[in-house]
Amino acid sequence: MSTSDSLDDRPETASTADSRRERKKQENRAQLLAAARAVFAEMGFGAASVRDIVRRTDLATGTFYNYFTDKDAIFAAVVGELTDELVRRHRNGRARARTAEAFLRAHFSVYFHFVADDPELLALARKNVTAIRTLLDQPDVRTLARCLYDDLKNAMAHGTLPQTDAALLAAALSGVAFEVSVLMIARDPVDPDAAADFAARLMLGGIRGMATK
């Protein structure tokens, strides 16, 4: 018997079994989220069902409820996962800006290209505007607003942006980003660069006006 055979025959330890179960749980959850994202992109939140999501996987319907309570919960998880990725991209964009214009252009460009450059995400956004609106005050999505607020405060501390009410400015930037994106995705062709340029120039004019007061 070879050494490798003897190693393979060793009984599984409790820690190894726990690790394997945890990995399987993560794989199942990821599979459900990927399926949900595809279903919501194709059918929209209102028309989609838990059964539609499970059918896109090799899992049983009962397994779904080990991870999510209902369709609303998995939709929120899908949006939360996308929010996490958007936060990461902002840290590599506006957080490194050294001028007000660079900050604003990075803010809008990252957001609009994130939505427009992925066909599935673009379809998801187009079919679920109303459902996404209902999640804007959820903790996962509020993380995005908190990240913007922190970046604004940091930019003001370094003189990149003029001193003003960071909370109000964060609300304004978030509102412009979301509402312009809604119109952007409704157009054909979708033009994230034009949308980002418009929004950045609009907000830059307002910020420069505040700096003169």
C-alpha positions in Angstrom: 0.0 0.0 0.0 1.4 3.4 -1.0 1.7 6.3 1.4 -0.9 8.3 -0.5 -3.4 5.3 -0.2 -2.9 5.1 3.5 -3.5 8.9 3.9 -6.7 8.6 1.8 -7.9 5.9 4.1 -7.5 7.9 7.3 -10.8 8.7 9.0 -12.1 12.2 8.5 -11.5 14.4 11.5 -14.2 16.6 13.1 -12.4 19.8 11.9 -12.1 18.5 8.4 -15.8 17.5 8.3 -16.7 21.0 9.6 -14.6 22.6 7.0 -16.1 20.6 4.2 -19.6 21.3 5.4 -18.9 25.0 5.6 -17.4 25.0 2.1 -20.5 23.2 0.8 -22.8 25.8 2.5 -20.9 28.6 0.9 -21.1 26.9 -2.5 -24.8 26.4 -2.1 -25.4 30.0 -1.1 -23.3 31.3 -4.0 -25.2 29.0 -6.4 -28.5 30.3 -5.2 -27.4 34.0 -5.5 -26.1 33.5 -9.0 -29.4 31.8 -10.0 -31.4 34.6 -8.4 -29.5 37.3 -10.1 -30.1 35.6 -13.5 -33.8 35.1 -12.8 -34.4 38.6 -11.6 -32.6 40.0 -14.6 -34.7 37.9 -17.0 -38.1 38.0 -15.3 -38.0 40.9 -12.8 -38.7 40.7 -9.1 -42.5 40.7 -9.4 -42.8 37.8 -11.9 -40.0 35.7 -10.4 -40.6 33.0 -7.8 -38.5 30.9 -5.5 -39.2 27.9 -7.7 -37.8 29.7 -10.7 -34.6 30.4 -8.8 -34.2 26.8 -7.5 -34.8 25.4 -11.0 -31.6 27.2 -12.1 -29.6 25.1 -9.6 -29.0 21.5 -8.7 -30.4 22.0 -5.3 -33.8 21.0 -3.7 -36.4 23.6 -2.9 -36.0 22.9 0.8 -32.3 23.8 0.6 -33.3 27.3 -0.5 -35.0 27.9 2.9 -31.8 26.9 4.7 -30.3 30.2 3.5 -33.1 32.6 2.7 -36.6 33.1 4.2 -38.3 34.1 0.9 -37.9 35.9 -2.4 -37.5 39.3 -0.8 -34.6 38.0 1.3 -32.6 36.7 -1.6 -33.3 39.8 -3.7 -31.9 41.9 -0.8 -28.9 39.6 -0.7 -28.3 39.9 -4.4 -28.4 43.7 -4.1 -26.2 43.6 -1.0 -23.6 41.5 -2.9 -23.6 44.1 -5.7 -23.3 46.9 -3.2 -20.2 45.3 -1.7 -18.5 45.2 -5.1 -19.5 48.8 -5.8 -17.9 49.9 -2.5 -14.7 48.1 -3.4 -14.6 49.9 -6.8 -15.2 53.3 -5.2 -12.2 52.7 -2.9 -10.1 52.4 -6.0 -11.7 55.4 -7.6 -13.0 58.5 -5.9 -11.2 57.7 -2.6 -7.9 58.3 -4.4 -9.0 61.5 -6.2 -7.0 64.7 -5.5 -9.3 67.3 -7.1 -13.0 68.0 -6.8 -13.5 67.2 -10.5 -11.6 63.9 -10.3 -13.6 62.9 -7.2 -17.0 63.6 -8.9 -16.1 62.0 -12.2 -14.8 58.9 -10.4 -17.9 58.7 -8.3 -20.3 58.8 -11.2 -18.2 56.9 -13.7 -17.7 54.0 -11.4 -21.4 53.8 -10.6 -22.7 54.1 -14.1 -20.2 51.8 -15.7 -20.8 49.2 -13.0 -24.4 49.1 -14.0 -24.0 49.4 -17.8 -20.9 47.2 -18.6 -22.4 43.9 -17.3 -25.3 42.8 -19.5 -26.9 40.8 -16.8 -26.6 43.6 -14.3 -28.0 46.1 -16.8 -31.0 43.8 -17.3 -31.4 43.4 -13.6 -31.4 47.2 -13.1 -33.9 47.7 -16.0 -36.4 45.2 -14.7 -36.2 46.0 -11.0 -36.0 49.8 -10.5 -39.0 49.8 -8.1 -37.9 46.8 -6.1 -34.4 48.4 -5.8 -35.9 51.6 -4.5 -37.5 49.8 -1.6 -34.0 48.6 -0.5 -32.2 52.0 -0.4 -32.6 52.2 3.3 -31.6 48.6 4.1 -28.3 48.2 6.0 -26.4 46.6 3.2 -27.2 49.4 0.8 -26.7 52.1 3.5 -23.1 50.9 3.6 -22.7 52.4 0.2 -23.9 55.8 1.5 -21.7 55.5 4.6 -18.7 54.9 2.3 -19.5 58.0 0.3 -19.9 60.1 3.4 -16.5 58.9 4.7 -14.9 59.6 1.4 -16.4 63.1 1.4 -15.2 63.8 4.9 -11.7 62.7 3.9 -11.7 64.8 0.8 -12.8 67.8 2.7 -10.1 67.2 5.3 -7.4 67.1 2.6 -8.8 70.2 0.8 -9.9 68.2 -2.3 -13.5 69.4 -1.6 -14.7 72.6 0.1 -15.9 72.3 3.7 -19.7 71.8 3.7 -22.4 69.6 5.1 -21.0 66.1 4.2 -24.3 64.3 5.0 -26.3 66.6 2.7 -23.7 66.4 -0.1 -23.7 62.6 0.2 -27.5 62.5 -0.1 -27.3 64.8 -3.2 -24.7 62.7 -4.9 -26.5 59.5 -4.1 -29.8 60.9 -5.4 -28.3 62.2 -8.6 -26.4 58.9 -9.2 -29.5 56.8 -8.8 -32.0 58.9 -10.7 -29.6 59.6 -13.6 -28.8 55.9 -13.8 -32.6 55.1 -14.1 -32.8 57.3 -17.1 -29.5 56.1 -18.5 -30.5 52.4 -18.5 -33.9 53.3 -20.2 -32.1 54.7 -23.2 -30.7 52.9 -26.2 -27.8 52.9 -26.6 -26.8 53.1 -22.9 -24.1 55.8 -22.6 -22.5 55.7 -19.1 -19.7 58.2 -20.1 -22.3 60.8 -21.2 -24.3 60.3 -18.0 -21.2 60.5 -15.8 -20.0 63.7 -17.6 -23.4 65.3 -17.2 -23.7 64.4 -13.5 -20.2 65.4 -12.7 -20.4 68.8 -14.4 -23.8 69.5 -12.7 -22.4 68.7 -9.2 -19.1 70.4 -9.9 -20.8 73.6 -10.7 -22.8 73.4 -7.4 -19.7 72.6 -5.4 -17.7 75.5 -6.9 -20.6 77.8 -6.0 -20.4 76.7 -2.4 -16.7 77.3 -2.3 -17.1 81.0 -3.1 -19.5 81.6 -0.2 
